Amino acid sequence: MGKVVTAVRLANLFDKKLGQKIREIHIEDAIVDSGASMMSLHADYISELGLDLLRTVKVNTATEITELGIYGPVEYEIRGRTATGEVMELKHPKVKALVGQIPLEQMDFLINPASNSLILNPEHDGQLILDQLIVSEDYRFEEMQ
């Protein structure tokens, strides 16, 4: 699979909620990576958006396990679909923005490896439909002891 990129708009959700001037950025070449969990941004973008540090977490990168900041809240938009969440600090020297699996699932996008592109979930006929675990008689969970 080749490199998949997409345009993304990010906005400070606190600004929107408070009705003040909204700090937002537009990134034309965010890398889409289904192996990553979250939306991740370089510190310059986090600062430009004025996002608050919410907590730090341990992160497994290609080279080490390290601690990185989680910032937010943020609204992100890709191809007219929006979702809200948090962003993880990104310390890669060349990559400035990364779209991970959580925002892809929130907005019902898939990666098409044949065309190296981001597509709407073809099973949902162009509609935003999210998946949820279905509990039925076929699926029973034993209580934890």
C-alpha positions in Angstrom: 0.0 0.0 0.0 1.3 3.5 -0.9 1.0 6.7 1.0 -2.5 8.0 1.6 -3.0 11.7 2.4 -6.1 13.8 2.9 -7.1 17.4 3.7 -8.3 18.0 7.2 -9.7 21.0 9.0 -9.2 21.2 12.8 -10.9 23.7 15.2 -10.6 24.4 18.9 -13.8 23.0 20.3 -13.7 25.3 23.4 -13.7 28.3 21.1 -16.8 27.0 19.3 -18.6 26.3 22.6 -17.7 29.7 24.1 -18.8 31.6 20.9 -15.5 33.3 20.5 -13.2 33.6 17.5 -12.5 30.1 16.5 -8.9 29.0 16.1 -8.7 26.6 13.2 -6.2 25.2 10.8 -6.4 23.6 7.4 -3.9 20.9 6.5 -3.9 19.7 2.9 -1.5 16.7 3.3 -2.3 14.9 6.5 -1.1 11.3 6.3 -3.8 8.6 6.8 -2.5 5.7 8.8 -4.8 2.9 10.0 -2.0 1.6 12.2 -2.1 4.7 14.3 -4.9 5.2 16.9 -5.6 8.9 17.1 -5.5 12.2 15.2 -1.9 13.3 15.8 -0.4 16.8 15.3 3.0 18.5 15.5 3.4 20.8 18.5 3.3 23.9 16.2 -0.3 23.0 15.1 -1.4 22.2 18.7 -0.1 25.6 19.8 -1.7 27.4 16.8 -5.1 25.8 17.8 -4.5 26.8 21.5 -5.4 23.3 22.7 -5.1 22.3 26.4 -2.9 19.5 27.6 -5.4 17.0 29.0 -3.0 14.2 30.1 0.1 12.3 29.1 0.0 8.6 27.9 2.6 6.0 27.1 2.8 5.5 23.4 4.4 2.6 21.4 6.3 4.1 18.4 8.3 2.4 15.8 11.5 3.1 17.8 10.5 3.2 21.5 7.9 3.5 24.1 7.6 7.1 25.2 5.2 9.5 26.9 3.3 12.0 24.8 0.7 14.6 25.5 -3.0 14.3 24.6 -4.6 17.7 23.8 -8.1 18.9 23.1 -10.9 19.2 22.7 -10.9 19.5 19.0 -13.3 19.2 16.1 -11.9 17.7 12.9 -13.5 17.6 9.5 -12.6 15.5 6.5 -14.6 15.7 3.2 -17.6 17.3 4.9 -17.8 14.9 7.8 -17.0 16.1 11.3 -16.2 14.5 14.6 -14.9 15.7 17.9 -12.1 14.3 20.1 -8.6 14.7 21.2 -5.2 14.9 19.4 -2.0 13.2 20.3 1.3 15.1 20.2 3.4 14.0 17.1 7.2 14.2 17.4 8.2 12.9 14.0 10.7 15.2 12.4 9.0 15.2 9.0 5.4 14.3 9.6 3.2 17.2 10.8 -0.3 15.6 10.9 -1.5 12.0 11.0 -5.1 10.7 10.8 -5.4 7.5 12.8 -8.1 4.8 13.0 -10.3 6.4 15.6 -11.2 9.5 13.5 -11.5 7.2 10.4 -14.1 5.1 12.3 -15.9 8.2 13.7 -16.4 9.5 10.2 -17.0 6.1 8.5 -14.0 6.3 6.2 -11.9 3.4 4.9 -8.5 3.2 3.1 -8.7 1.8 -0.4 -5.3 0.1 -0.9 -6.0 -0.4 -4.7 -6.2 3.4 -5.3 -4.2 4.6 -2.2 -7.1 6.8 -1.3 -9.6 7.5 1.5 -13.1 6.4 0.6 -16.6 6.4 2.2 -17.5 3.0 3.6 -19.1 1.3 0.6 -21.3 -0.8 2.8 -23.2 2.3 3.9 -24.3 3.7 0.5 -22.8 7.1 1.1 -24.4 7.6 4.5 -22.6 8.1 7.8 -23.4 4.9 9.7 -21.3 3.8 12.7 -20.8 0.3 13.9 -21.7 -0.9 17.4 -21.4 -4.3 19.1 -24.6 -6.2 18.8 -25.5 -8.3 21.8 -27.8 -11.2 21.1 -28.4 -14.7 22.3 -25.5 -15.8 20.0 -23.1 -13.7 22.1 -23.0 -14.2 25.8 -20.5 -12.8 28.2 -19.6 -14.5 31.4 -19.4 -12.3 34.4 -15.8 -11.7 35.6 -15.1 -13.3 38.9 
